[in-house]
Amino acid sequence: MASFKGTYSHILEPKNRISIPAKMRNSLVPEDNNTLVMTRGFEQCIYIYPLTEWKKMEDKIRTLSVMDSDTRKFIRLILGHAQEYECDKQGRIVLPQNLLTYANIEKDVIIIGMLNWMEVWNPALYESVHQSFDLEKTAEKMMIF
C-alpha cells in the first residue's frame, strides 16, 4: 500500500518531465511496475496514482450510477484525462501538455504526498488555494486527538 508524504520542489525539465522524489518512488509496490496514472485533480492540480491505487479508484468509479448527469461528467473529466506512464530509470515521468495547461504549470512545480496519491501543483496556485485555509479550525471538526 502506498504511503506518499512530504512536499518537494522541482523544475519542469525539458520534454515536460519531472522526477518523482526517491522517497515517493520507494512507496511504489512491485505490482505497480513503475507505472503511474495521471489525471486532472481538484483545485487545478494534477493527481498521480500508482497503478495499484488507480485500479482501486477505477473500482470505486464503476460503482457509481451513470444515470446521474453529474456523475457522468465527473467520470468523463477524471477518466477522460487519465494517462498511464512508466517511470524511466531516473524516476522521471512526462506530464502531458493538457494536464500542464489545466494546472497552469510552466516551470516550477511542487509535488505533495497525499498518502495514496501525489499531487503536482504550480507553487503560486497552491499558495493561493490554501492562503485562507484554517488548519486548526478544520482539524477541530475532523479529527479527534
C-alpha positions as CSV (number, residue, x, y, z in Angstrom):
1,M,0.0,0.0,0.0
2,A,1.3,3.4,-1.0
3,S,2.2,6.0,1.6
4,F,3.2,9.2,0.0
5,K,4.0,12.2,2.2
6,G,6.1,15.3,2.1
7,T,6.4,18.3,-0.2
8,Y,9.1,18.6,-2.8
9,S,10.0,21.5,-5.1
10,H,11.1,20.7,-8.7
11,I,11.6,22.4,-12.0
12,L,9.8,21.1,-15.1
13,E,12.5,19.5,-17.2
14,P,12.7,19.7,-21.0
15,K,10.1,17.5,-22.7
16,N,7.7,18.2,-19.8
17,R,9.4,15.7,-17.4
18,I,9.6,15.7,-13.6
19,S,11.5,13.5,-11.3
20,I,9.4,11.6,-8.8
21,P,11.2,12.1,-5.5
22,A,13.1,8.9,-4.4
23,K,11.2,8.7,-1.1
24,M,7.9,8.6,-3.1
25,R,9.3,6.1,-5.7
26,N,10.2,3.8,-2.8
27,S,6.5,3.7,-1.9
28,L,5.6,2.0,-5.1
29,V,5.0,-1.7,-4.8
30,P,6.3,-4.3,-7.3
31,E,2.8,-4.7,-8.7
32,D,2.9,-1.1,-9.9
33,N,5.7,-1.9,-12.4
34,N,6.9,1.7,-12.0
35,T,3.7,2.7,-13.7
36,L,1.8,5.8,-12.7
37,V,-1.5,7.2,-13.8
38,M,-2.0,10.9,-14.1
39,T,-5.3,12.8,-14.3
40,R,-7.0,16.1,-13.5
41,G,-7.2,16.8,-9.8
42,F,-9.4,19.1,-7.8
43,E,-8.4,22.7,-7.2
44,Q,-6.5,22.8,-10.5
45,C,-3.6,20.3,-9.8
46,I,-2.5,17.1,-11.3
47,Y,-3.2,13.8,-9.5
48,I,-0.6,11.0,-9.9
49,Y,-1.6,7.5,-8.7
50,P,0.5,4.4,-8.6
51,L,-1.1,1.7,-10.9
52,T,-2.4,-0.4,-8.0
53,E,-4.1,2.6,-6.3
54,W,-5.5,3.8,-9.7
55,K,-7.2,0.3,-10.1
56,K,-8.9,0.8,-6.7
57,M,-10.1,4.2,-7.9
58,E,-11.5,2.6,-11.1
59,D,-13.3,0.0,-9.0
60,K,-14.9,2.8,-6.9
61,I,-15.9,4.7,-10.1
62,R,-17.5,1.5,-11.5
63,T,-20.0,1.5,-8.6
64,L,-21.3,5.0,-9.5
65,S,-24.6,5.3,-11.2
66,V,-24.2,6.7,-14.7
67,M,-27.9,7.6,-14.7
68,D,-26.9,10.9,-13.0
69,S,-25.6,13.6,-15.3
70,D,-23.1,15.0,-12.8
71,T,-21.7,11.5,-12.2
72,R,-21.2,11.1,-16.0
73,K,-19.4,14.5,-16.1
74,F,-17.2,13.5,-13.2
75,I,-16.3,10.2,-14.8
76,R,-15.5,12.0,-18.1
77,L,-13.2,14.5,-16.5
78,I,-11.4,12.0,-14.4
79,L,-11.1,9.1,-16.8
80,G,-11.0,11.2,-20.0
81,H,-7.9,12.9,-18.9
82,A,-6.2,9.9,-17.3
83,Q,-2.9,8.7,-18.9
84,E,-0.6,5.9,-17.9
85,Y,3.1,6.4,-17.8
86,E,6.1,4.3,-16.8
87,C,8.9,6.0,-14.8
88,D,12.2,5.9,-16.7
89,K,15.4,4.6,-15.0
90,Q,16.0,8.0,-13.4
91,G,12.5,8.0,-11.9
92,R,11.1,10.7,-14.3
93,I,7.7,10.9,-16.0
94,V,6.4,13.0,-18.7
95,L,3.5,15.3,-17.7
96,P,1.0,15.6,-20.6
97,Q,0.6,19.1,-22.0
98,N,-3.2,19.1,-21.5
99,L,-2.6,18.5,-17.7
100,L,0.1,21.1,-17.5
101,T,-2.2,23.6,-19.1
102,Y,-5.0,22.7,-16.8
103,A,-2.8,23.0,-13.7
104,N,-1.2,26.3,-15.1
105,I,2.3,24.7,-14.7
106,E,5.0,26.3,-16.8
107,K,8.3,25.8,-14.9
108,D,8.3,25.5,-11.2
109,V,6.3,22.6,-9.5
110,I,5.7,21.2,-6.1
111,I,4.9,17.6,-5.6
112,I,2.9,16.8,-2.5
113,G,2.3,13.3,-1.0
114,M,-1.3,12.6,-0.2
115,L,-1.0,9.0,1.2
116,N,-2.4,7.0,-1.7
117,W,-1.6,9.5,-4.5
118,M,0.6,12.5,-5.3
119,E,-0.4,16.0,-6.4
120,V,1.6,18.2,-8.7
121,W,1.0,22.0,-8.3
122,N,2.0,25.3,-9.7
123,P,3.5,26.7,-6.4
124,A,1.8,30.1,-6.7
125,L,-1.6,28.5,-7.3
126,Y,-1.0,26.1,-4.4
127,E,-0.4,29.1,-2.1
128,S,-3.4,31.0,-3.4
129,V,-5.7,28.0,-2.9
130,H,-4.5,27.4,0.7
131,Q,-4.0,31.0,1.8
132,S,-7.1,31.4,3.8
133,F,-7.4,27.8,4.9
134,D,-7.6,27.5,8.7
135,L,-5.9,24.2,9.6
136,E,-6.7,24.4,13.3
137,K,-10.4,25.1,12.8
138,T,-10.7,22.3,10.2
139,A,-8.8,19.9,12.5
140,E,-11.3,20.6,15.3
141,K,-14.2,19.5,13.0
142,M,-12.4,16.5,11.5
143,M,-10.0,15.0,14.0
144,I,-10.1,13.6,17.5
145,F,-6.8,13.5,19.2
